[in-house]
Amino acid sequence: MTIGGVSIILILGICNLLLILFQLLSGLRVIKVKFGVHKKTGIALVVFATVHGLLGFIAT
């Protein structure tokens, strides 16, 4: 499963890393965002992490 020669699992893992960093920085108020944005990115993180985990499990 690749997109342009890059594994979908790798792409989702990088997205997860970026979402976790955003959640951390916005939770610590290093980046000032509204609570709604923080909440929506948290939901996106759960979705991306679930798909990432399921694909990783299926790939092995």
SULZI-V459375 format. One record per backbone hydrogen bond with DSSP energy under -0.5 kcal/mol. CO is the residue of the C=O (numbers start at 1). NH is the residue of the N-H. If there is no record, write none. Layout:
BEGIN
co:CO nh:NH
co:CO nh:NH
END
This chain:
BEGIN
co:1 nh:8
co:3 nh:6
co:6 nh:3
co:7 nh:11
co:8 nh:12
co:9 nh:13
co:10 nh:14
co:11 nh:15
co:12 nh:16
co:13 nh:17
co:14 nh:18
co:15 nh:19
co:16 nh:20
co:17 nh:21
co:18 nh:22
co:19 nh:23
co:20 nh:24
co:21 nh:25
co:22 nh:26
co:23 nh:27
co:24 nh:28
co:25 nh:30
co:25 nh:31
co:26 nh:29
co:30 nh:32
co:31 nh:33
co:34 nh:38
co:35 nh:39
co:36 nh:40
co:37 nh:41
co:38 nh:42
co:39 nh:43
co:40 nh:44
co:41 nh:45
co:42 nh:46
co:43 nh:47
co:44 nh:48
co:45 nh:49
co:46 nh:50
co:47 nh:51
co:48 nh:52
co:49 nh:53
co:50 nh:54
co:51 nh:55
co:52 nh:56
co:53 nh:57
co:54 nh:58
co:55 nh:59
co:56 nh:60
END
